[in-house]
Amino acid sequence: MLSSVVAKRLVTGLCQAAWRPAVTGLVPPRGYRGDSPDDTRGDLIEIPLPPWDERPGESTDIKKRRLLYESRKRGMLENCILLSLFAKRYLNTMNEKQLYQYDRLINEPSNDWDIYYWATEAQPTPDVYQGEIMDMLKEFTKNRNQEQRLDAPSLEYLEKEGQ
């Protein structure tokens, strides 16, 4: 025989389960902010970012170091991993024109998601960013060698290159 406590819990659970479908029909479904067709998006705040400026007096070595840092410190993890691995592979082989394109690509757009969508070809790349570096990034993003890309690379490889 069941104890009275166990029987009470069993009956209570069955009664609650029987009422759930009726109750859930009365409650409107929950959605994410912005799902509503009449949402004016008035609660969104645009934070103005300073415009990107080329640094004409910067040495190539300093520029590469800055770009390596900026490739690793992104606003979203996906770009941190993608751009830091891309920089590890290609940054030291880039010429001045390519460094300029890469600098502009990672620093001028105000939204990191744009860079991610362009690199993964989920959205078309604006003409101003389309070029040799974007083509290299798109190809790198395809990961044809199926490398495991779960984290940004450690910086130990820099010490080996310096020796």
C-alpha positions in Angstrom: 0.0 0.0 0.0 1.0 3.5 -0.7 1.5 5.9 2.1 -0.8 8.8 2.4 1.9 11.3 1.5 2.9 9.4 -1.7 -0.7 9.0 -2.7 -1.4 12.7 -2.1 1.6 13.7 -4.3 0.5 11.3 -7.0 -3.1 12.7 -7.1 -1.9 16.3 -7.0 0.5 15.7 -9.9 -2.2 14.1 -12.0 -4.6 16.9 -11.3 -2.0 19.6 -12.2 -1.1 17.7 -15.4 -4.8 17.6 -16.3 -5.2 21.3 -15.9 -2.0 22.4 -17.8 -3.4 22.2 -21.3 -6.4 24.3 -20.4 -4.2 26.9 -18.6 -1.5 27.1 -21.3 -4.1 28.1 -23.9 -5.0 31.1 -21.8 -1.5 32.4 -21.5 0.0 34.1 -24.7 3.2 32.4 -26.0 6.4 34.1 -24.9 8.6 35.5 -27.6 11.9 37.3 -27.8 12.1 41.0 -27.9 11.6 42.2 -31.5 9.4 39.3 -32.5 6.3 41.4 -32.5 5.4 42.9 -35.9 4.5 46.2 -34.3 7.8 46.5 -32.4 9.3 49.9 -33.2 12.7 48.8 -31.9 12.6 52.1 -30.0 14.3 50.4 -27.0 17.5 49.7 -28.9 20.3 52.1 -28.3 22.9 52.8 -31.0 26.3 53.5 -29.4 28.3 55.6 -31.8 31.8 54.4 -32.3 34.7 56.6 -33.4 35.4 56.4 -37.1 38.2 54.1 -38.3 41.4 56.1 -39.2 44.4 54.7 -40.9 47.6 55.2 -38.9 50.1 56.4 -41.5 53.1 56.7 -39.3 52.8 53.2 -37.8 55.6 50.8 -38.6 54.8 47.4 -40.2 56.0 45.5 -37.1 53.8 47.6 -34.8 50.8 47.3 -37.1 51.1 43.5 -37.2 51.3 43.4 -33.4 48.2 45.7 -33.1 46.3 43.7 -35.6 47.1 40.4 -33.9 45.8 41.9 -30.6 42.7 43.3 -32.3 42.1 39.9 -34.0 42.1 38.2 -30.6 40.0 40.7 -28.6 36.7 40.9 -30.4 33.2 41.6 -29.3 32.1 38.0 -29.8 33.8 34.6 -29.3 33.2 33.4 -32.9 35.2 36.2 -34.4 37.8 36.0 -31.7 38.5 32.4 -32.7 38.1 32.9 -36.5 40.2 36.1 -36.8 42.9 35.1 -34.3 43.5 31.8 -36.2 43.4 33.7 -39.5 45.9 36.2 -38.2 48.2 33.4 -36.9 48.2 31.8 -40.4 48.4 34.9 -42.6 49.4 38.1 -40.7 53.2 37.6 -41.0 52.9 37.0 -44.8 50.8 40.1 -45.6 52.2 43.0 -47.6 51.3 46.7 -46.9 48.2 46.6 -49.1 46.9 43.5 -47.4 47.6 44.9 -44.0 45.6 48.0 -44.9 42.7 45.9 -46.1 42.7 43.7 -43.0 43.0 46.7 -40.7 40.0 48.3 -42.3 38.0 45.1 -42.3 38.3 44.3 -38.7 38.2 47.9 -37.4 35.8 49.9 -39.5 32.5 47.9 -39.3 30.8 48.8 -36.0 29.2 45.3 -35.7 31.2 42.2 -35.3 28.3 40.1 -36.6 28.6 41.8 -40.0 32.2 40.5 -40.3 31.1 37.1 -39.3 28.2 37.0 -41.7 30.5 38.2 -44.6 33.2 35.7 -43.7 30.7 32.8 -43.6 29.0 34.1 -46.7 25.6 34.3 -44.9 25.3 37.8 -46.2 26.9 39.5 -49.2 30.1 41.5 -48.5 29.9 45.2 -49.2 32.1 46.3 -52.1 34.2 48.5 -49.8 35.4 45.4 -47.9 35.5 42.9 -50.8 39.1 42.2 -51.8 42.0 39.9 -51.5 41.9 39.7 -47.7 38.1 39.0 -47.7 38.6 36.3 -50.2 41.3 34.8 -48.1 39.1 35.0 -45.0 36.2 33.4 -46.7 38.3 30.5 -47.9 39.9 30.2 -44.4 36.4 30.1 -42.9 35.4 27.2 -45.0 37.9 25.1 -43.1 38.5 22.6 -45.9 41.1 20.7 -43.8 38.5 20.3 -41.0 40.8 21.7 -38.3 39.5 21.7 -34.8 38.8 25.4 -34.1 37.5 25.7 -30.6 39.6 28.4 -29.1 42.0 31.2 -30.0 45.6 30.0 -30.4 48.0 30.4 -27.6 50.7 33.0 -28.1 53.6 30.6 -27.7 54.1 30.4 -31.5 55.2 34.1 -31.4 58.2 33.1 -29.2 59.2 30.4 -31.6 59.0 32.8 -34.6 61.2 35.3 -32.8 64.0 32.9 -32.2 
